[in-house]
């Protein structure tokens, strides 16, 4: 997720960021090394993406920068 958004130009526009989150949620697989349980990893990634999409839609929760999401 972080690598997909790090180089993206959508991070400054709320609507573009929400659209990018939807694209990432719809993605079939998420490449990761050293993961043994792919199904569990995909569920974990999608749950975090949904959480970030909700935060983006409501535009709240981003002020809590002391905790990594």
N, CA, C and O atoms as a Tripos MOL2 file, in Angstrom:
@<TRIPOS>MOLECULE
protein
  276   275    69     0     0
PROTEIN
NO_CHARGES

@<TRIPOS>ATOM
      1 N           0.8280   -1.1790    0.0000 N.3       1 UNK1
      2 CA          0.0000    0.0000    0.0000 C.3       1 UNK1
      3 C           0.8700    1.2390    0.0000 C.2       1 UNK1
      4 O           0.6610    2.1600   -0.7900 O.2       1 UNK1
      5 N           1.8340    1.2560    0.8780 N.am      2 UNK2
      6 CA          2.6720    2.4500    0.9930 C.3       2 UNK2
      7 C           3.4550    2.7030   -0.2800 C.2       2 UNK2
      8 O           3.5630    3.8430   -0.7310 O.2       2 UNK2
      9 N           4.0040    1.6390   -0.8640 N.am      3 UNK3
     10 CA          4.7450    1.8180   -2.1120 C.3       3 UNK3
     11 C           3.8340    2.2550   -3.2430 C.2       3 UNK3
     12 O           4.2540    3.0170   -4.1140 O.2       3 UNK3
     13 N           2.6060    1.7890   -3.2460 N.am      4 UNK4
     14 CA          1.6700    2.1560   -4.3070 C.3       4 UNK4
     15 C           1.2610    3.6160   -4.2090 C.2       4 UNK4
     16 O           0.9780    4.2460   -5.2280 O.2       4 UNK4
     17 N           1.2270    4.1560   -3.0180 N.am      5 UNK5
     18 CA          0.8080    5.5500   -2.8300 C.3       5 UNK5
     19 C           1.9770    6.5180   -2.7110 C.2       5 UNK5
     20 O           1.7940    7.7250   -2.8680 O.2       5 UNK5
     21 N           3.1650    6.0140   -2.4370 N.am      6 UNK6
     22 CA          4.3150    6.8850   -2.2250 C.3       6 UNK6
     23 C           4.6610    7.6910   -3.4690 C.2       6 UNK6
     24 O           4.9240    8.8890   -3.3740 O.2       6 UNK6
     25 N           4.6630    7.0630   -4.6080 N.am      7 UNK7
     26 CA          5.0390    7.7450   -5.8500 C.3       7 UNK7
     27 C           3.8300    8.2980   -6.5900 C.2       7 UNK7
     28 O           3.9850    8.9260   -7.6380 O.2       7 UNK7
     29 N           2.6350    8.0770   -6.0660 N.am      8 UNK8
     30 CA          1.4200    8.5280   -6.7570 C.3       8 UNK8
     31 C           1.2250   10.0340   -6.5790 C.2       8 UNK8
     32 O           1.6020   10.6090   -5.5570 O.2       8 UNK8
     33 N           0.6380   10.6490   -7.5810 N.am      9 UNK9
     34 CA          0.3850   12.0840   -7.5170 C.3       9 UNK9
     35 C          -0.9880   12.4020   -6.9280 C.2       9 UNK9
     36 O          -1.3960   13.5630   -6.9170 O.2       9 UNK9
     37 N          -1.6990   11.3990   -6.4460 N.am     10 UNK10
     38 CA         -3.0480   11.5910   -5.9320 C.3      10 UNK10
     39 C          -3.0830   11.9470   -4.4550 C.2      10 UNK10
     40 O          -4.1670   12.1510   -3.9080 O.2      10 UNK10
     41 N          -1.9460   12.0270   -3.7960 N.am     11 UNK11
     42 CA         -1.9430   12.2290   -2.3520 C.3      11 UNK11
     43 C          -2.3230   13.6470   -1.9300 C.2      11 UNK11
     44 O          -2.6020   13.8800   -0.7540 O.2      11 UNK11
     45 N          -2.3400   14.5810   -2.8520 N.am     12 UNK12
     46 CA         -2.7070   15.9590   -2.5140 C.3      12 UNK12
     47 C          -4.1660   16.2740   -2.8040 C.2      12 UNK12
     48 O          -4.6430   17.3450   -2.4280 O.2      12 UNK12
     49 N          -4.8780   15.3860   -3.4520 N.am     13 UNK13
     50 CA         -6.2770   15.6000   -3.8190 C.3      13 UNK13
     51 C          -7.1310   14.5210   -3.1650 C.2      13 UNK13
     52 O          -6.8940   13.3300   -3.3690 O.2      13 UNK13
     53 N          -8.1220   14.9340   -2.3810 N.am     14 UNK14
     54 CA         -8.9360   13.9940   -1.6100 C.3      14 UNK14
     55 C          -9.7320   13.0500   -2.5060 C.2      14 UNK14
     56 O          -9.7930   11.8510   -2.2330 O.2      14 UNK14
     57 N         -10.3420   13.5690   -3.5670 N.am     15 UNK15
     58 CA        -11.1460   12.7280   -4.4600 C.3      15 UNK15
     59 C         -10.2740   11.7260   -5.2040 C.2      15 UNK15
     60 O         -10.6610   10.5710   -5.3750 O.2      15 UNK15
     61 N          -9.1080   12.1590   -5.6430 N.am     16 UNK16
     62 CA         -8.1960   11.2580   -6.3510 C.3      16 UNK16
     63 C          -7.6510   10.1840   -5.4180 C.2      16 UNK16
     64 O          -7.4540    9.0410   -5.8300 O.2      16 UNK16
     65 N          -7.4070   10.5480   -4.1620 N.am     17 UNK17
     66 CA         -6.9230    9.5750   -3.1910 C.3      17 UNK17
     67 C          -7.9920    8.5250   -2.8940 C.2      17 UNK17
     68 O          -7.6850    7.3370   -2.7980 O.2      17 UNK17
     69 N          -9.2360    8.9540   -2.7490 N.am     18 UNK18
     70 CA        -10.3340    8.0100   -2.5190 C.3      18 UNK18
     71 C         -10.4910    7.0660   -3.7070 C.2      18 UNK18
     72 O         -10.7380    5.8730   -3.5280 O.2      18 UNK18
     73 N         -10.3480    7.5950   -4.9110 N.am     19 UNK19
     74 CA        -10.4410    6.7540   -6.1170 C.3      19 UNK19
     75 C          -9.3000    5.7290   -6.1500 C.2      19 UNK19
     76 O          -9.5100    4.5750   -6.5220 O.2      19 UNK19
     77 N          -8.1070    6.1490   -5.7650 N.am     20 UNK20
     78 CA         -6.9530    5.2430   -5.7530 C.3      20 UNK20
     79 C          -7.1400    4.1370   -4.7180 C.2      20 UNK20
     80 O          -6.7680    2.9900   -4.9640 O.2      20 UNK20
     81 N          -7.7230    4.4770   -3.5450 N.am     21 UNK21
     82 CA         -8.0080    3.4580   -2.5350 C.3      21 UNK21
     83 C          -8.9860    2.4200   -3.0780 C.2      21 UNK21
     84 O          -8.8090    1.2230   -2.8520 O.2      21 UNK21
     85 N         -10.0100    2.8680   -3.7890 N.am     22 UNK22
     86 CA        -10.9750    1.9240   -4.3760 C.3      22 UNK22
     87 C         -10.2910    1.0090   -5.3800 C.2      22 UNK22
     88 O         -10.5930   -0.1830   -5.4400 O.2      22 UNK22
     89 N          -9.3700    1.5580   -6.1700 N.am     23 UNK23
     90 CA         -8.6290    0.7290   -7.1270 C.3      23 UNK23
     91 C          -7.7760   -0.3040   -6.4030 C.2      23 UNK23
     92 O          -7.6960   -1.4560   -6.8310 O.2      23 UNK23
     93 N          -7.1420    0.1000   -5.3150 N.am     24 UNK24
     94 CA         -6.3010   -0.8300   -4.5610 C.3      24 UNK24
     95 C          -7.1280   -1.9100   -3.8680 C.2      24 UNK24
     96 O          -6.6890   -3.0550   -3.7710 O.2      24 UNK24
     97 N          -8.3210   -1.5570   -3.3840 N.am     25 UNK25
     98 CA         -9.1960   -2.5520   -2.7560 C.3      25 UNK25
     99 C          -9.6380   -3.5890   -3.7850 C.2      25 UNK25
    100 O          -9.7540   -4.7700   -3.4580 O.2      25 UNK25
    101 N          -9.8810   -3.1690   -5.0060 N.am     26 UNK26
    102 CA        -10.3140   -4.0740   -6.0620 C.3      26 UNK26
    103 C          -9.2050   -4.9080   -6.6700 C.2      26 UNK26
    104 O          -9.4700   -5.7870   -7.4900 O.2      26 UNK26
    105 N          -7.9910   -4.6490   -6.2880 N.am     27 UNK27
    106 CA         -6.8470   -5.3780   -6.8310 C.3      27 UNK27
    107 C          -6.9140   -6.8470   -6.4160 C.2      27 UNK27
    108 O          -7.3240   -7.1540   -5.2960 O.2      27 UNK27
    109 N          -6.5180   -7.7500   -7.3020 N.am     28 UNK28
    110 CA         -6.6090   -9.1830   -7.0370 C.3      28 UNK28
    111 C          -5.5810   -9.6820   -6.0300 C.2      28 UNK28
    112 O          -5.9240  -10.4170   -5.1040 O.2      28 UNK28
    113 N          -4.3310   -9.2910   -6.2040 N.am     29 UNK29
    114 CA         -3.3100   -9.7760   -5.2890 C.3      29 UNK29
    115 C          -2.3830   -8.6320   -4.8900 C.2      29 UNK29
    116 O          -2.2860   -7.6160   -5.5790 O.2      29 UNK29
    117 N          -1.7130   -8.8220   -3.7720 N.am     30 UNK30
    118 CA         -0.7990   -7.8320   -3.2330 C.3      30 UNK30
    119 C           0.5510   -8.5140   -3.0540 C.2      30 UNK30
    120 O           0.6870   -9.3870   -2.1970 O.2      30 UNK30
    121 N           1.5430   -8.1370   -3.8380 N.am     31 UNK31
    122 CA          2.8350   -8.8140   -3.7480 C.3      31 UNK31
    123 C           3.5470   -8.5180   -2.4220 C.2      31 UNK31
    124 O           3.6950   -7.3610   -2.0260 O.2      31 UNK31
    125 N           3.9750   -9.5630   -1.7610 N.am     32 UNK32
    126 CA          4.7250   -9.4330   -0.5180 C.3      32 UNK32
    127 C           5.6490  -10.6350   -0.3980 C.2      32 UNK32
    128 O           5.2980  -11.7380   -0.8150 O.2      32 UNK32
    129 N           6.8130  -10.4250    0.1640 N.am     33 UNK33
    130 CA          7.7560  -11.5220    0.3330 C.3      33 UNK33
    131 C           7.6870  -12.0470    1.7540 C.2      33 UNK33
    132 O           7.5150  -11.2780    2.7010 O.2      33 UNK33
    133 N           7.8200  -13.3310    1.8990 N.am     34 UNK34
    134 CA          7.8520  -13.9430    3.2140 C.3      34 UNK34
    135 C           6.4960  -14.1490    3.8610 C.2      34 UNK34
    136 O           6.4270  -14.4080    5.0630 O.2      34 UNK34
    137 N           5.4200  -14.0440    3.1030 N.am     35 UNK35
    138 CA          4.0850  -14.2300    3.6520 C.3      35 UNK35
    139 C           3.6750  -15.6820    3.4200 C.2      35 UNK35
    140 O           3.7090  -16.1700    2.2900 O.2      35 UNK35
    141 N           3.2900  -16.3620    4.4830 N.am     36 UNK36
    142 CA          2.9140  -17.7720    4.3740 C.3      36 UNK36
    143 C           1.4220  -17.9590    4.1430 C.2      36 UNK36
    144 O           1.0230  -18.8580    3.4030 O.2      36 UNK36
    145 N           0.6040  -17.1390    4.7510 N.am     37 UNK37
    146 CA         -0.8430  -17.2700    4.6290 C.3      37 UNK37
    147 C          -1.3670  -16.1170    3.7560 C.2      37 UNK37
    148 O          -1.6800  -15.0390    4.2610 O.2      37 UNK37
    149 N          -1.4550  -16.3590    2.4480 N.am     38 UNK38
    150 CA         -1.8360  -15.3110    1.5110 C.3      38 UNK38
    151 C          -3.2470  -14.7920    1.7440 C.2      38 UNK38
    152 O          -3.4830  -13.5870    1.6480 O.2      38 UNK38
    153 N          -4.1850  -15.6770    2.0460 N.am     39 UNK39
    154 CA         -5.5660  -15.2670    2.2510 C.3      39 UNK39
    155 C          -5.6900  -14.3230    3.4380 C.2      39 UNK39
    156 O          -6.3780  -13.3050    3.3630 O.2      39 UNK39
    157 N          -5.0350  -14.6590    4.5090 N.am     40 UNK40
    158 CA         -5.0750  -13.8060    5.7030 C.3      40 UNK40
    159 C          -4.4130  -12.4590    5.4340 C.2      40 UNK40
    160 O          -4.9050  -11.4250    5.8840 O.2      40 UNK40
    161 N          -3.3050  -12.4670    4.7050 N.am     41 UNK41
    162 CA         -2.6050  -11.2320    4.3700 C.3      41 UNK41
    163 C          -3.4770  -10.3240    3.5080 C.2      41 UNK41
    164 O          -3.5330   -9.1170    3.7440 O.2      41 UNK41
    165 N          -4.1520  -10.8860    2.5190 N.am     42 UNK42
    166 CA         -5.0320  -10.1040    1.6410 C.3      42 UNK42
    167 C          -6.1740   -9.4910    2.4470 C.2      42 UNK42
    168 O          -6.5140   -8.3240    2.2480 O.2      42 UNK42
    169 N          -6.7710  -10.2690    3.3600 N.am     43 UNK43
    170 CA         -7.8230   -9.7340    4.2310 C.3      43 UNK43
    171 C          -7.3100   -8.5790    5.0710 C.2      43 UNK43
    172 O          -7.9980   -7.5710    5.2370 O.2      43 UNK43
    173 N          -6.1110   -8.7230    5.5980 N.am     44 UNK44
    174 CA         -5.4930   -7.6980    6.4290 C.3      44 UNK44
    175 C          -5.2650   -6.4110    5.6180 C.2      44 UNK44
    176 O          -5.5770   -5.3180    6.0910 O.2      44 UNK44
    177 N          -4.7360   -6.5390    4.4330 N.am     45 UNK45
    178 CA         -4.4800   -5.3760    3.5780 C.3      45 UNK45
    179 C          -5.7880   -4.6930    3.2090 C.2      45 UNK45
    180 O          -5.8890   -3.4690    3.2890 O.2      45 UNK45
    181 N          -6.7810   -5.4610    2.8100 N.am     46 UNK46
    182 CA         -8.0660   -4.8670    2.4150 C.3      46 UNK46
    183 C          -8.7600   -4.1820    3.5900 C.2      46 UNK46
    184 O          -9.4120   -3.1550    3.4000 O.2      46 UNK46
    185 N          -8.6370   -4.7270    4.7960 N.am     47 UNK47
    186 CA         -9.2710   -4.0750    5.9480 C.3      47 UNK47
    187 C          -8.6160   -2.7320    6.2280 C.2      47 UNK47
    188 O          -9.3050   -1.7660    6.5540 O.2      47 UNK47
    189 N          -7.3030   -2.6570    6.1060 N.am     48 UNK48
    190 CA         -6.6260   -1.3740    6.2930 C.3      48 UNK48
    191 C          -6.9850   -0.3900    5.1850 C.2      48 UNK48
    192 O          -7.1590    0.8000    5.4470 O.2      48 UNK48
    193 N          -7.0960   -0.8720    3.9580 N.am     49 UNK49
    194 CA         -7.4920    0.0040    2.8560 C.3      49 UNK49
    195 C          -8.8980    0.5490    3.0620 C.2      49 UNK49
    196 O          -9.1500    1.7280    2.8150 O.2      49 UNK49
    197 N          -9.8270   -0.3120    3.5170 N.am     50 UNK50
    198 CA        -11.1900    0.1630    3.7840 C.3      50 UNK50
    199 C         -11.2010    1.2090    4.8870 C.2      50 UNK50
    200 O         -11.9290    2.1980    4.7980 O.2      50 UNK50
    201 N         -10.4040    0.9990    5.9210 N.am     51 UNK51
    202 CA        -10.3060    1.9600    7.0140 C.3      51 UNK51
    203 C          -9.7780    3.3040    6.5080 C.2      51 UNK51
    204 O         -10.3110    4.3560    6.8620 O.2      51 UNK51
    205 N          -8.7470    3.2660    5.6930 N.am     52 UNK52
    206 CA         -8.1960    4.5020    5.1390 C.3      52 UNK52
    207 C          -9.1680    5.1740    4.1730 C.2      52 UNK52
    208 O          -9.2190    6.4020    4.0970 O.2      52 UNK52
    209 N          -9.9330    4.3780    3.4380 N.am     53 UNK53
    210 CA        -10.9360    4.9510    2.5300 C.3      53 UNK53
    211 C         -12.0140    5.6840    3.3160 C.2      53 UNK53
    212 O         -12.4550    6.7590    2.9070 O.2      53 UNK53
    213 N         -12.4500    5.1080    4.4540 N.am     54 UNK54
    214 CA        -13.4350    5.7840    5.3030 C.3      54 UNK54
    215 C         -12.8750    7.0810    5.8590 C.2      54 UNK54
    216 O         -13.5720    8.0940    5.9080 O.2      54 UNK54
    217 N         -11.6160    7.0520    6.2780 N.am     55 UNK55
    218 CA        -10.9800    8.2580    6.8020 C.3      55 UNK55
    219 C         -10.8820    9.3220    5.7200 C.2      55 UNK55
    220 O         -11.0770   10.5060    5.9950 O.2      55 UNK55
    221 N         -10.5830    8.9140    4.5030 N.am     56 UNK56
    222 CA        -10.4650    9.8590    3.3970 C.3      56 UNK56
    223 C         -11.8200   10.4670    3.0720 C.2      56 UNK56
    224 O         -11.9220   11.6690    2.8300 O.2      56 UNK56
    225 N         -12.8590    9.6400    3.0660 N.am     57 UNK57
    226 CA        -14.2020   10.1280    2.7450 C.3      57 UNK57
    227 C         -14.6810   11.1460    3.7780 C.2      57 UNK57
    228 O         -15.2650   12.1680    3.4160 O.2      57 UNK57
    229 N         -14.4350   10.8710    5.0690 N.am     58 UNK58
    230 CA        -14.8660   11.7670    6.1390 C.3      58 UNK58
    231 C         -13.8550   12.8870    6.3930 C.2      58 UNK58
    232 O         -14.1660   13.8690    7.0670 O.2      58 UNK58
    233 N         -12.6440   12.7340    5.8510 N.am     59 UNK59
    234 CA        -11.5530   13.6950    6.0280 C.3      59 UNK59
    235 C         -11.2640   13.9330    7.5130 C.2      59 UNK59
    236 O         -11.1060   15.0700    7.9560 O.2      59 UNK59
    237 N         -11.2010   12.8540    8.2550 N.am     60 UNK60
    238 CA        -10.8520   12.9520    9.6710 C.3      60 UNK60
    239 C         -10.0260   11.7430   10.0710 C.2      60 UNK60
    240 O         -10.1020   10.6870    9.4430 O.2      60 UNK60
    241 N          -9.2450   11.9070   11.1120 N.am     61 UNK61
    242 CA         -8.3920   10.8340   11.5890 C.3      61 UNK61
    243 C          -6.9550   10.9600   11.1350 C.2      61 UNK61
    244 O          -6.0880   10.2410   11.6310 O.2      61 UNK61
    245 N          -6.6830   11.8520   10.2080 N.am     62 UNK62
    246 CA         -5.3240   12.0050    9.7100 C.3      62 UNK62
    247 C          -4.4630   12.8760   10.6250 C.2      62 UNK62
    248 O          -3.2440   12.9280   10.4590 O.2      62 UNK62
    249 N          -5.0800   13.5570   11.5830 N.am     63 UNK63
    250 CA         -4.3100   14.4080   12.4880 C.3      63 UNK63
    251 C          -3.5560   13.5870   13.5270 C.2      63 UNK63
    252 O          -2.6810   14.1100   14.2170 O.2      63 UNK63
    253 N          -3.8870   12.3200   13.6390 N.am     64 UNK64
    254 CA         -3.2220   11.4390   14.6050 C.3      64 UNK64
    255 C          -1.9640   10.8540   13.9640 C.2      64 UNK64
    256 O          -1.9540    9.7010   13.5320 O.2      64 UNK64
    257 N          -0.9180   11.6550   13.9090 N.am     65 UNK65
    258 CA          0.2940   11.2280   13.2130 C.3      65 UNK65
    259 C           1.2730   10.4970   14.1140 C.2      65 UNK65
    260 O           2.2800    9.9840   13.6240 O.2      65 UNK65
    261 N           1.0140   10.4300   15.4160 N.am     66 UNK66
    262 CA          1.9230    9.7460   16.3120 C.3      66 UNK66
    263 C           1.7950    8.2280   16.2140 C.2      66 UNK66
    264 O           2.6750    7.5000   16.6730 O.2      66 UNK66
    265 N           0.7240    7.7580   15.6270 N.am     67 UNK67
    266 CA          0.4880    6.3290   15.4980 C.3      67 UNK67
    267 C           0.4450    5.9720   14.0190 C.2      67 UNK67
    268 O          -0.2890    6.5770   13.2370 O.2      67 UNK67
    269 N           1.2480    4.9750   13.6540 N.am     68 UNK68
    270 CA          1.3160    4.5580   12.2490 C.3      68 UNK68
    271 C           0.1090    3.7300   11.8930 C.2      68 UNK68
    272 O          -0.2830    2.8430   12.6520 O.2      68 UNK68
    273 N          -0.4850    4.0030   10.7530 N.am     69 UNK69
    274 CA         -1.6260    3.2280   10.2700 C.3      69 UNK69
    275 C          -1.2120    2.4130    9.0990 C.2      69 UNK69
    276 O          -2.0280    1.6830    8.5360 O.2      69 UNK69
@<TRIPOS>BOND
     1     1     2 1
     2     2     3 1
     3     3     4 2
     4     3     5 am
     5     5     6 1
     6     6     7 1
     7     7     8 2
     8     7     9 am
     9     9    10 1
    10    10    11 1
    11    11    12 2
    12    11    13 am
    13    13    14 1
    14    14    15 1
    15    15    16 2
    16    15    17 am
    17    17    18 1
    18    18    19 1
    19    19    20 2
    20    19    21 am
    21    21    22 1
    22    22    23 1
    23    23    24 2
    24    23    25 am
    25    25    26 1
    26    26    27 1
    27    27    28 2
    28    27    29 am
    29    29    30 1
    30    30    31 1
    31    31    32 2
    32    31    33 am
    33    33    34 1
    34    34    35 1
    35    35    36 2
    36    35    37 am
    37    37    38 1
    38    38    39 1
    39    39    40 2
    40    39    41 am
    41    41    42 1
    42    42    43 1
    43    43    44 2
    44    43    45 am
    45    45    46 1
    46    46    47 1
    47    47    48 2
    48    47    49 am
    49    49    50 1
    50    50    51 1
    51    51    52 2
    52    51    53 am
    53    53    54 1
    54    54    55 1
    55    55    56 2
    56    55    57 am
    57    57    58 1
    58    58    59 1
    59    59    60 2
    60    59    61 am
    61    61    62 1
    62    62    63 1
    63    63    64 2
    64    63    65 am
    65    65    66 1
    66    66    67 1
    67    67    68 2
    68    67    69 am
    69    69    70 1
    70    70    71 1
    71    71    72 2
    72    71    73 am
    73    73    74 1
    74    74    75 1
    75    75    76 2
    76    75    77 am
    77    77    78 1
    78    78    79 1
    79    79    80 2
    80    79    81 am
    81    81    82 1
    82    82    83 1
    83    83    84 2
    84    83    85 am
    85    85    86 1
    86    86    87 1
    87    87    88 2
    88    87    89 am
    89    89    90 1
    90    90    91 1
    91    91    92 2
    92    91    93 am
    93    93    94 1
    94    94    95 1
    95    95    96 2
    96    95    97 am
    97    97    98 1
    98    98    99 1
    99    99   100 2
   100    99   101 am
   101   101   102 1
   102   102   103 1
   103   103   104 2
   104   103   105 am
   105   105   106 1
   106   106   107 1
   107   107   108 2
   108   107   109 am
   109   109   110 1
   110   110   111 1
   111   111   112 2
   112   111   113 am
   113   113   114 1
   114   114   115 1
   115   115   116 2
   116   115   117 am
   117   117   118 1
   118   118   119 1
   119   119   120 2
   120   119   121 am
   121   121   122 1
   122   122   123 1
   123   123   124 2
   124   123   125 am
   125   125   126 1
   126   126   127 1
   127   127   128 2
   128   127   129 am
   129   129   130 1
   130   130   131 1
   131   131   132 2
   132   131   133 am
   133   133   134 1
   134   134   135 1
   135   135   136 2
   136   135   137 am
   137   137   138 1
   138   138   139 1
   139   139   140 2
   140   139   141 am
   141   141   142 1
   142   142   143 1
   143   143   144 2
   144   143   145 am
   145   145   146 1
   146   146   147 1
   147   147   148 2
   148   147   149 am
   149   149   150 1
   150   150   151 1
   151   151   152 2
   152   151   153 am
   153   153   154 1
   154   154   155 1
   155   155   156 2
   156   155   157 am
   157   157   158 1
   158   158   159 1
   159   159   160 2
   160   159   161 am
   161   161   162 1
   162   162   163 1
   163   163   164 2
   164   163   165 am
   165   165   166 1
   166   166   167 1
   167   167   168 2
   168   167   169 am
   169   169   170 1
   170   170   171 1
   171   171   172 2
   172   171   173 am
   173   173   174 1
   174   174   175 1
   175   175   176 2
   176   175   177 am
   177   177   178 1
   178   178   179 1
   179   179   180 2
   180   179   181 am
   181   181   182 1
   182   182   183 1
   183   183   184 2
   184   183   185 am
   185   185   186 1
   186   186   187 1
   187   187   188 2
   188   187   189 am
   189   189   190 1
   190   190   191 1
   191   191   192 2
   192   191   193 am
   193   193   194 1
   194   194   195 1
   195   195   196 2
   196   195   197 am
   197   197   198 1
   198   198   199 1
   199   199   200 2
   200   199   201 am
   201   201   202 1
   202   202   203 1
   203   203   204 2
   204   203   205 am
   205   205   206 1
   206   206   207 1
   207   207   208 2
   208   207   209 am
   209   209   210 1
   210   210   211 1
   211   211   212 2
   212   211   213 am
   213   213   214 1
   214   214   215 1
   215   215   216 2
   216   215   217 am
   217   217   218 1
   218   218   219 1
   219   219   220 2
   220   219   221 am
   221   221   222 1
   222   222   223 1
   223   223   224 2
   224   223   225 am
   225   225   226 1
   226   226   227 1
   227   227   228 2
   228   227   229 am
   229   229   230 1
   230   230   231 1
   231   231   232 2
   232   231   233 am
   233   233   234 1
   234   234   235 1
   235   235   236 2
   236   235   237 am
   237   237   238 1
   238   238   239 1
   239   239   240 2
   240   239   241 am
   241   241   242 1
   242   242   243 1
   243   243   244 2
   244   243   245 am
   245   245   246 1
   246   246   247 1
   247   247   248 2
   248   247   249 am
   249   249   250 1
   250   250   251 1
   251   251   252 2
   252   251   253 am
   253   253   254 1
   254   254   255 1
   255   255   256 2
   256   255   257 am
   257   257   258 1
   258   258   259 1
   259   259   260 2
   260   259   261 am
   261   261   262 1
   262   262   263 1
   263   263   264 2
   264   263   265 am
   265   265   266 1
   266   266   267 1
   267   267   268 2
   268   267   269 am
   269   269   270 1
   270   270   271 1
   271   271   272 2
   272   271   273 am
   273   273   274 1
   274   274   275 1
   275   275   276 2
@<TRIPOS>SUBSTRUCTURE
     1 UNK1         2 RESIDUE 1 A UNK
     2 UNK2         6 RESIDUE 1 A UNK
     3 UNK3        10 RESIDUE 1 A UNK
     4 UNK4        14 RESIDUE 1 A UNK
     5 UNK5        18 RESIDUE 1 A UNK
     6 UNK6        22 RESIDUE 1 A UNK
     7 UNK7        26 RESIDUE 1 A UNK
     8 UNK8        30 RESIDUE 1 A UNK
     9 UNK9        34 RESIDUE 1 A UNK
    10 UNK10       38 RESIDUE 1 A UNK
    11 UNK11       42 RESIDUE 1 A UNK
    12 UNK12       46 RESIDUE 1 A UNK
    13 UNK13       50 RESIDUE 1 A UNK
    14 UNK14       54 RESIDUE 1 A UNK
    15 UNK15       58 RESIDUE 1 A UNK
    16 UNK16       62 RESIDUE 1 A UNK
    17 UNK17       66 RESIDUE 1 A UNK
    18 UNK18       70 RESIDUE 1 A UNK
    19 UNK19       74 RESIDUE 1 A UNK
    20 UNK20       78 RESIDUE 1 A UNK
    21 UNK21       82 RESIDUE 1 A UNK
    22 UNK22       86 RESIDUE 1 A UNK
    23 UNK23       90 RESIDUE 1 A UNK
    24 UNK24       94 RESIDUE 1 A UNK
    25 UNK25       98 RESIDUE 1 A UNK
    26 UNK26      102 RESIDUE 1 A UNK
    27 UNK27      106 RESIDUE 1 A UNK
    28 UNK28      110 RESIDUE 1 A UNK
    29 UNK29      114 RESIDUE 1 A UNK
    30 UNK30      118 RESIDUE 1 A UNK
    31 UNK31      122 RESIDUE 1 A UNK
    32 UNK32      126 RESIDUE 1 A UNK
    33 UNK33      130 RESIDUE 1 A UNK
    34 UNK34      134 RESIDUE 1 A UNK
    35 UNK35      138 RESIDUE 1 A UNK
    36 UNK36      142 RESIDUE 1 A UNK
    37 UNK37      146 RESIDUE 1 A UNK
    38 UNK38      150 RESIDUE 1 A UNK
    39 UNK39      154 RESIDUE 1 A UNK
    40 UNK40      158 RESIDUE 1 A UNK
    41 UNK41      162 RESIDUE 1 A UNK
    42 UNK42      166 RESIDUE 1 A UNK
    43 UNK43      170 RESIDUE 1 A UNK
    44 UNK44      174 RESIDUE 1 A UNK
    45 UNK45      178 RESIDUE 1 A UNK
    46 UNK46      182 RESIDUE 1 A UNK
    47 UNK47      186 RESIDUE 1 A UNK
    48 UNK48      190 RESIDUE 1 A UNK
    49 UNK49      194 RESIDUE 1 A UNK
    50 UNK50      198 RESIDUE 1 A UNK
    51 UNK51      202 RESIDUE 1 A UNK
    52 UNK52      206 RESIDUE 1 A UNK
    53 UNK53      210 RESIDUE 1 A UNK
    54 UNK54      214 RESIDUE 1 A UNK
    55 UNK55      218 RESIDUE 1 A UNK
    56 UNK56      222 RESIDUE 1 A UNK
    57 UNK57      226 RESIDUE 1 A UNK
    58 UNK58      230 RESIDUE 1 A UNK
    59 UNK59      234 RESIDUE 1 A UNK
    60 UNK60      238 RESIDUE 1 A UNK
    61 UNK61      242 RESIDUE 1 A UNK
    62 UNK62      246 RESIDUE 1 A UNK
    63 UNK63      250 RESIDUE 1 A UNK
    64 UNK64      254 RESIDUE 1 A UNK
    65 UNK65      258 RESIDUE 1 A UNK
    66 UNK66      262 RESIDUE 1 A UNK
    67 UNK67      266 RESIDUE 1 A UNK
    68 UNK68      270 RESIDUE 1 A UNK
    69 UNK69      274 RESIDUE 1 A UNK
